[in-house]
Amino acid sequence: MKKTKRYVLKTAVASKETKVDYASELNSQQLEAVTAEGGPILVIAGAGSGKTRTATYRVAWLIESGVHPEGILLVTFTNKAAREMLHRVEILVGSEGGRIWGGTFHHIGNLLLRRHAHLLGYGNNYLIIDREDSKDLLDVCLSDLNIDTRKKGFPKAVIILDILSLSLSTRRKIDEVVEEKYPFFASLTPTIEKVAGHYPARKRKLNFMDYDDLLCN
């Protein structure tokens, strides 16, 4: 039986005097996370425990410890949270905070793809399509493939989009997703797989990306 290793976060000592008085502005647990050394760390905490505060002070600590701002990526789920966190970092460390990479997952994905989309067969000036546009394009794909969507029991375009999205984001095959989440469409799996092959090709031809593409491409 393997022994369980116990890891303890150690508080680092900054190599130079810092602008921020971390010890007085953070509680002991936040300070431990903010000043931890040794590479990646995982902080698990409940709502209202100060996770956002800890993350922003962590970024400030890294910058004041000599990490180049351009080498820091600060990612969150909403535009509001991203703006708030970036603003807090700038308040703490000044203009250097404006040089970090920050934003939502989709925003960061878009920034990277604008530089490298050509490697995936897209133009770097691709158009981002929303859910409604995706539905309309999927309807076009169904028409391209001469699929009779009026047939009883055939899933609506939004359902097919959900299946394709789940398959892409979880890196699972269409038949696995259908079997687990949509077993009542099992007999239509081959048809859905055809759509799954045609839809991305259509997007690439039109130079379109949907929200899933921003994360998974």
C-alpha positions, 0 to 999 in steps of 0.5 A: 500500500502506497503511503500518502504524501503530505504537501505543505504550502510554504510562505515565500519571502519576497526578494525585494520590498513590495508595494502591497502589505500582504500580511495586513490585507489578507487573512492567514489562509489567503496569505499562505495561498498568495505567497506559496512557492513551488509551482502550480497550486490549487485553492478550494474554497467556498462562496464568500471566502475571498477567492477573487481577492486571493487570485488578484493578490496572487497575481500582484505577488508574482509581479512583485516577485519578478514574474513578467506580467506578460507571462501571467494569464488571469482567466475567469468565467464572466466579463464582469468578473474579468474586468473586476479582477484586472482592475484590482490588480492594477490598483495593487501594482499600477500600470504593470497590471495592465500588461497581463493576459486577462479575460474570460475563457472565450476571450483568451481563446479568441485572442490566440485564434486571431493569431493562429487560426490559419493553422487550422484552416481558417482565416484570422478574420473569422466571424464568431457566430452565436447560438441562433446563427449556429442553429441556422447553419445546422439547418443548412447542413441538414438540408445539404445532407438531404436529411428529412427533419420532418420525420417523427422523432427526429431531434430539433436542431438545438438538440443536435447542437447540444450533442455536438457541443458535448461531444466536442467539449468532452472529447467523446464520440457522438455515439457515446454521448447519445447513448449516455445523454440521449438514448431515445435518439440511438437509432439516429446516431449514424445520421447525427454522426454525418451532421457532426462531420459536415457542420465543422466543415461548413463552418471552416468553409464560411470562416465561422467559429462558434463559442465551442470552437473558441474553447476547443480549437 
